[in-house]
Amino acid sequence: MSIYLILKFLHVLLAIIAIGFNASYPVWFRRAQREPEHALYALRGIKTLDDRFANPAYALLAVLGVAMALIAGIPFSTFWIAAALVLYVVLLVGGLVVYSPILKRQIAALETAGPTSPEYTQLSQRGTVVGILLAVDVVIIVFLMVVKPTL
């Protein structure tokens, strides 16, 4: 068994973890909407999953992806790798600079003003839009990694 195959296995496993946790967030958000008395617990759960599992998995995905490209001798200028790296940067910036702060502010607004406050509602809507955009970004990255299209 080669080091490349081990890295590939870990890469796929981390993708399952990161995307799997992210895919659960709409369920958590829906529960928070339906049961406002548990909304704080749900949002804190999402924050924990994001900070401790999904985001570290995404970071390690990049490291393993770069290592596999280097081992396999695939140039970073290869279309599917270059496009995925650009989208990964968008994901990284969108997640760390936009989504995480929105979620943090949403939790704070819920704690201070409650689930019916305009601030909480606005942050919830904004988080949903950003979350959908980031999910589309991730799906495109997965497509590129699996299909490996060329131009």
C-alpha positions as CSV (number, residue, x, y, z in Angstrom):
1,M,0.0,0.0,0.0
2,S,1.5,3.4,-1.0
3,I,1.6,6.6,1.0
4,Y,-0.5,8.2,-1.7
5,L,-3.4,5.7,-1.1
6,I,-3.2,6.2,2.6
7,L,-3.3,10.0,2.1
8,K,-6.2,9.6,-0.3
9,F,-8.1,7.5,2.2
10,L,-7.6,10.1,4.9
11,H,-8.5,12.9,2.4
12,V,-11.9,11.2,1.6
13,L,-12.5,10.4,5.3
14,L,-12.0,14.1,6.2
15,A,-14.2,15.2,3.4
16,I,-17.0,12.9,4.7
17,I,-16.5,14.4,8.2
18,A,-16.4,18.0,7.2
19,I,-19.3,17.9,4.6
20,G,-21.3,15.5,6.8
21,F,-21.2,17.9,9.8
22,N,-22.0,20.8,7.5
23,A,-24.9,19.0,6.0
24,S,-26.4,18.5,9.5
25,Y,-26.6,22.3,10.1
26,P,-29.9,22.8,8.4
27,V,-31.5,20.1,10.6
28,W,-30.2,21.9,13.7
29,F,-31.4,25.3,12.4
30,R,-34.8,23.9,11.7
31,R,-35.0,22.4,15.2
32,A,-34.0,25.8,16.6
33,Q,-36.8,27.5,14.6
34,R,-39.5,24.9,15.6
35,E,-38.4,24.8,19.3
36,P,-37.1,28.3,20.2
37,E,-36.6,27.2,23.8
38,H,-33.8,24.9,22.5
39,A,-32.4,27.4,19.9
40,L,-29.4,28.4,22.0
41,Y,-28.4,24.8,22.6
42,A,-28.8,24.0,18.8
43,L,-26.7,27.1,17.7
44,R,-24.0,26.3,20.3
45,G,-24.0,22.7,19.0
46,I,-23.5,23.9,15.4
47,K,-20.7,26.3,16.6
48,T,-19.0,23.4,18.4
49,L,-19.3,21.0,15.4
50,D,-18.0,23.8,13.1
51,D,-15.1,24.8,15.2
52,R,-13.9,21.4,16.5
53,F,-14.7,19.1,13.6
54,A,-15.7,20.6,10.3
55,N,-13.2,23.4,10.1
56,P,-10.2,21.4,11.3
57,A,-11.2,18.7,8.7
58,Y,-11.3,21.3,6.0
59,A,-7.8,22.5,7.0
60,L,-6.4,19.0,6.9
61,L,-8.1,18.3,3.6
62,A,-6.0,21.1,2.0
63,V,-2.8,19.8,3.5
64,L,-3.5,16.2,2.3
65,G,-4.7,17.4,-1.1
66,V,-1.5,19.4,-1.6
67,A,0.6,16.4,-0.4
68,M,-1.2,14.0,-2.9
69,A,-0.7,16.4,-5.8
70,L,3.0,16.7,-5.0
71,I,3.5,12.9,-4.6
72,A,1.6,12.2,-7.8
73,G,3.4,15.0,-9.7
74,I,0.2,16.7,-10.7
75,P,0.8,20.4,-11.4
76,F,-1.2,22.9,-9.4
77,S,-1.9,24.5,-12.8
78,T,-4.1,21.5,-13.8
79,F,-7.6,22.9,-14.3
80,W,-9.5,20.8,-11.7
81,I,-6.8,21.4,-9.0
82,A,-6.4,25.1,-9.7
83,A,-10.2,25.7,-9.8
84,A,-10.7,23.7,-6.6
85,L,-7.9,25.7,-4.9
86,V,-9.5,29.0,-5.8
87,L,-12.9,27.7,-4.6
88,Y,-11.2,26.4,-1.4
89,V,-9.9,29.9,-0.7
90,V,-13.4,31.3,-1.3
91,L,-14.7,28.6,1.2
92,L,-12.0,29.5,3.7
93,V,-12.6,33.2,3.6
94,G,-16.4,32.8,3.5
95,G,-16.3,30.4,6.4
96,L,-13.9,32.2,8.7
97,V,-14.5,35.8,7.8
98,V,-18.3,35.7,7.1
99,Y,-20.1,32.6,8.3
100,S,-18.4,32.0,11.7
101,P,-18.8,35.7,12.8
102,I,-22.5,35.6,11.7
103,L,-23.1,32.5,13.8
104,K,-21.3,34.0,16.8
105,R,-23.4,37.2,16.5
106,Q,-26.5,35.1,16.0
107,I,-25.8,33.2,19.3
108,A,-25.2,36.6,21.1
109,A,-28.4,38.1,19.7
110,L,-30.3,35.1,20.8
111,E,-28.9,35.3,24.3
112,T,-29.5,39.0,24.7
113,A,-32.6,39.7,22.6
114,G,-34.3,36.4,22.0
115,P,-35.5,34.4,18.9
116,T,-38.1,37.0,17.8
117,S,-35.7,40.0,17.8
118,P,-35.1,41.7,14.4
119,E,-31.3,41.4,14.9
120,Y,-31.5,37.6,15.5
121,T,-33.9,37.2,12.5
122,Q,-31.7,39.2,10.2
123,L,-28.6,37.3,11.3
124,S,-30.4,34.0,10.8
125,Q,-31.4,34.9,7.3
126,R,-27.9,36.1,6.5
127,G,-26.4,33.0,7.9
128,T,-28.8,30.9,5.8
129,V,-27.8,32.7,2.6
130,V,-24.1,32.5,3.3
131,G,-24.4,28.8,4.3
132,I,-26.2,27.9,1.1
133,L,-23.5,29.7,-1.0
134,L,-20.7,27.9,0.9
135,A,-22.5,24.6,0.4
136,V,-22.7,25.2,-3.3
137,D,-18.9,26.0,-3.2
138,V,-18.2,22.7,-1.5
139,V,-20.4,20.7,-3.9
140,I,-18.5,22.2,-6.9
141,I,-15.1,21.4,-5.2
142,V,-16.3,17.8,-4.7
143,F,-17.4,17.6,-8.3
144,L,-14.0,18.8,-9.4
145,M,-12.2,16.3,-7.2
146,V,-14.3,13.4,-8.4
147,V,-14.7,14.2,-12.1
148,K,-11.4,15.9,-12.7
149,P,-12.6,17.8,-15.8
150,T,-10.1,19.3,-18.2
151,L,-10.5,22.3,-20.4
